[in-house]
Amino acid sequence: MDIDEVEHDETSFPSGNPTALYNYLKTLNLREFLQSRPEIDSESILLFMQAMRSTRRRNRLERFQSYENAVSLIKNAQRILIVTGAGISVSCGIPDFRSKGGFYDTLRQNGISKPESIFDIEFFRQDPSLFYTYGLGVIPSNGHPSPTHHFIAKLDRDGKLLRNYTQNIDNLEQTAGVKSLVQCHGSLGSAVCLSCGEVVNIDKLKPYLEQQAIAYCPHCLDQNIFSPYKPNIVFFGEDLPQVYYDTLREDLPHCDLVIVMGSSLKVQPVCDIIEDVDPTIPQILINNEMVGPHRNHFDINLIGACDDICQELQQSLTFDDPPHLYSHALYDTNITQITPYGQPTTDVVFNFSRQRSSNTDYDFESETDFEDDYVDVQPTNAFVLPEPLPFFHSSIYIENKTRTSHG
């Protein structure tokens, strides 16, 4: 069956133009669907989806030009869809995977040429020793969420969060109190036997990981079956949980703002969420580097450490939560718009840099220090330069926003 037949098969697919078919297919667990329909040419379907995404390229909404626009969008939104990655947990002592110095980079330094193999299901079935040798590095040892986790939880408590689609497996969103949550890649809170399906707490695996020994299911060993426990996370080659597809299908038509935090946007299908949302819905990137399908995708790019940016947003939004949930210390924050040259379109990119405002050591668990040192955000002035010639960037320069301690 070729793509034309698929498009007009009224018993299974929506009739009409390719857009209708694309909108239908993007709400499915495509791998599982194609496996259940062997009569369909899966390669044609995948090529069709790729071609449709390339023709539906989203370009930034020109009306959003400032940091204040980002604050206003968050303040006025009622159904925010947030996509989070490993970058929001780095400050919790949990390494991200793909950046320099991250988990995969560490594996390469230890001679593992294909570090992604540690999370490949077929590789794990054949030789689980790679995971049990290095897997302790991804098991959370610090149960304290970051300021970014608390920021998301605050949006949830205020009824502004439609859903947090997290690619993280560390359970820190739940620890912070995020309720509207989909753990796209599972959770490291438990492990499952690959043969009998017994589920155990992840703590049962830690002694084995510390000794770099494989944890086999004792019930299966009694039957002379060597079946290892696998952490209850989605490995490469496995399908995402069905709840991901079902929930996303419900959420996409209703979100009024998209925020991506701490993600490389390189792992499908989660990275496709930002392209499946209505292109008229505003999108904000909070990340330590520019990411996305192309440079001009996000309306506002807030570049820096996620915790720094979320703490600044928390101040700008005048949340009434205790400051110690967000601030590990008092900082001076500079927000500067940067305008890279050599691109024909306008980027709205803000670089966040922070420095300790004093040498005072603060008690992170106490509110007293922060009540004594009240934090204020000085007003910001912005002005626009005249529109330059084509193929040069127009620029908005934002004066430094500086936090100052009173008293």
N, C-alpha and C positions, 0 to 999 in steps of 0.2 A: 504494500500500500504506500503510495507516495504522498507528498504533502498536499496536493490538490484534492485527493480523495479524503484525506483527514479533514480538510477544511469544510467539506460539504457533507460529511457524514452526520446527518441530523439526529441520528439515534444516540450519538455519543458526544458530539461536539456542537458548539453554537454555530449556526449558519451565518453567512454574511461575510464581511470583510476580514482581512488578516488581523486587524486590531482586536476584533471580538475573540478570535481564536487565541491570540497572544494573551489577552486579559484572562481568559479561561485557564490556559495552561500554567500561567505563573502562580496560580493559587493552588496547584497540585504538588504533591510529592512526586516530582517528575520521574525520578528513577524507579520508584515503586510502581507508578502508573505504566511506564513503558515495559517493565518486566511482566506486568499482568496482561499486556496487549502485544504479544509477539508478532501479530500480523502487521503492526505499524513499523514503518522504517524509522527507528529511533534516531539514526544519524541525521535524517532529514529534519526531524523535529528539533533536535538540538541546534542544527545550523539555522533553522528558522527562528528560534528564540534568540540566538546570537545576532542575527541580522536585524531583527525587530528592535533589540536593545540599542544597536548602533544607530538606527534611524530615529529613535525616540530620545536622542541625547538631550539632557536637561541643561539649560543655561541659566545662570544666576539671574535673580530678579533685581533689576537695577534700582528699585526704590529703597533698597536696604544698603546704607552706605557708612554706618558708624557703629561704634561699640554701644552707644545709647540705643540704636535700633535693636541690637541683640537683647539688651535688657528689656526693652519694651515688648519684644516678641514673646519672651518668656513670661513676663508679667501678665500679658493679656491672653496667652494661650490657655486653653482648658483641656486639651486632649493631646499632650505631648508624647510623641513616640521617640524613645531614646534607644540607640544602639551602642553598646559598650563592648570594649575589648580589654586586652591585658594591661594596657597602659594605665588604667584607673587603679590597678592593684600594685603597681611597682613600689609605691611608697610604703606599702604594707610588708615589704620584704619578699614579695613574690615576683620573680623575674618575668618580663614579657618573653615572647617566643622569638620574634623575628628581627628585632633591632640589634645593633652592635652591643655585645656584652649580654645579650639575652640568652634564654635557655638553649636555643638551637646553636648559637655561636659557641656556647660552652661545650656542647657536644662535639662540635667540629674541632675545637682545641684539644679534645680528648681522642681525636682520631676517627670520629664517626663521620664518614663522608656524606651520608644522607640522614641527617638528624631527624627528619620527619618520620623516618621508619619506626621510631619509638612509639608513634601513635598510629601505625598502619595495622589494620586488623588481621590481614593475612600474614604479615611478618610476625605479629604477636602470637598467632596460632602456631606458627612454625617454631618460633624461638622467643619466649617471653622474657629471656634473661636480660635483654637490652633494657626493657622497662624497669625490671627489678634492680638493675645496676644503677640507673640514673634517675629513676622515677621519684625518689625522695625530694628532688629539687622542685617538683611542682606540687607537692603535698603541703597545704598551708600549715605553718607552724605558729603563725601569729593570727589570732582570731579577732584583731581589731580592724574594723573598716577604715577606709581613708576618708578625708574630707569630701571627696567626690561621691563616695557611696552615701554619706550622710546628706549631701545636697540632693541626690536623686530621691532618697527616702523622704526628705522634706517636701519635694514636689508631689510625691505620692500622698503624703498625709494631708496636703492642701487640696487634694482632689484634682490636681493639674496633670498628673501622669496617666496617660492612656495605657502605656505598656513600656517596660524596660526589656528589650531583647538583648540578653547578655551572652557573649561568646565565652565568658569566663566560667571556670569550673571550680572556683574556690569558695563558693557559698557566702561570700562577704556581702552581697546584696541582701540576702536574707538576714544575716547578722545585723545589718544596719537598719532593717525594718522595712525593706521594699516589699510590698505585697503584690503589686501589679507587675509580675515578673514571669518571663519565659526563659528558662535556661536552655538555650539552643543546643549546646553541646554537652548537656548532662551536668553531673555534679560529682565532685570528688568526695562526697559525704559517705559513699557506700561503694561496694564492689560486688560483682556477680560471678558465680561459677559458670564457665562456658559450656559445661555439660549438663548439670542438673538444674541450673538456674538459681541456686541458693544465693540469697543476698545477705551480705554481712557489712558491719560498720567498717569504714575505711581504717579505723584505729587498729583493726585486726591485722592489717597488712604492714603497718609501720615497723614492727620488729623485724620482719623479713626484709623490708626495704633498707633498714639500717644495716643489716648484715649482708645485703645484696644477694639474698637467697629467694628463690621462687616460692610463693605461697600457693600450695596445691589444696584443693578442696578435700577435706578428710573423708567425707562421705563417698566421694568418687574413688579415693585411694583404697577404701575398703573393698572396692570392686575391681581393683587393679587398673583403674583409669587415672591417668595423670592429667588432670584438668586444672589449669591455673585459675585463680581469681583475677578477673579483669576489672579495673576501676569503672564505675558506672558512668563513663563519659563516652561521647561519640568519637570513635576512631575514624581515620581516613578509610573509606571503603564501606562505612556503615551509614544507614539512613538517619536523618535527624528524627527526633520524636514527632509523632503525628500531631501532637498539641501545637507544635511550631506552625505547621501549615494551616491548621484549623483556626488558630488565634490570629495569625497574620491575615487570613482571608477576611476575618471580621473587622480587624483594626484598620486596614489600609484605606477604606472609604471614609473613615471618621477622624483621622488625625488632623490637627491643625498646625503642627510644628514638628519638625524632625531635628534631633540633635544627635550627632555622632561623637562619642568620647573615647579616646584612647584606643582606637582600632586602626590596623593597617588596611582594612577593607580588601583583604586578599583571599579570604576563604569564602567560598560559595556554600550554600545559597544566601547566607546572611548578608554578604556584601552587596547582593542585588536589591536589598530592601529599598535603598535610597533611590534606585532607578524605577522601582515599581510604584512608588508614591506618586500621586498627582503632581505634575511638575509645577503647578501654581502654589503648592504648599511650601512655605519658607523652610530652608535647611541651614543649620549652623554646624560648623565643625569645631570641636574642642580637642586639640591634639598637639603633640610635640613636633609634628611636621605636616606638610600638606599631603593629603591623600585623596583618593577618589578616582572615578573613571576618567576624568580629564580635569584640567586645572581650573576651569571656570564653572564647576558643578555647584559648589556651595555658595550661598548668598553672603555669608560672613564667616571668615576663618579666624578663630582665636587660637593662636599658636603659642605653645608653652607647656609647662607642666599642668596636667588636668587639675590637680589640687589647688595650684595657685590661681587658676582661672575661675574655678568654682568658688573659691573663697572671695575673690573680687566680685563675682556675680552675686554672691550671698550678701555682701555689703551693699551693693547697688540696689538689690531688691528689697533691702531692709527687712530681711527675715528676722523674726523675733526669737529664734532658737538661741540657746546659750552659745557664746562664741567659741567655747572650747571644742564644740563638735566640728568646727571647721578650721580653726587657726592653731597651728602648732607653735606659732610665735607671732609677734607683731612684725610686719614687713613694710618697707617702702615699695610701692608697686609702680612701675613705669609701663604705660601702654602706648606703643608707638605704631602707627600704621606704616607698613613697609610696602613698597611698590616695585616689584621686580620688573626689569626691563626686558625687552625682547619678545613680549607676547602682544598680540594684537587686541586683546580684550582687557577690561578693567578687573583687577583683583581687589577684593576688600579683605585685606589680611592685616591682623593686629598681632604684634609680638609682645608677649608678656615677660617681663623680667622682674625678679624680686630680690631684695636684700634685707637682711635683718636690720631693724631700725635701732636696735640697742644690743648690748651684750647680756641683757637680763635673761636668766634662765626661768622659764615658766613651768608651772605644774600643769601638765596637759589634762589632768583629771579634775582640776579645780577651776571654778569660775571666778574666784576672787581676783586673780591677777588681771583678768581681762576687764573686770568691773573697775579696778583702780586705774587702768590705762585705757581710757575710752578711745575707740578708733573712729576716725572721721574720714570721709572721702571728700576731697575738695572738688568743687565744680569744674567741669571741663569745657573749654571753648573749642570750637571747630571752625575752620574756614576752608573754602574750596578754591583751588587755583582755577584760573580760566581753562576751558577745555582745550587740550593740546591738539596737535595735528593727528590724523589717523595713524594707527600703529604705535602710538605712544600712550602711556598710562595717564589717565586723569588721576589726581591725587587728593586725598583729604588728609590733612595732618592733624592729629589729635595731640593736644598738649599733654604732658605727663600728668597722670593722676597719681597723687602722692598721699599716702596715709600718714597722718601725723598724730603723735601722742599728746594729749592735753595734760597739763599739770606738770 
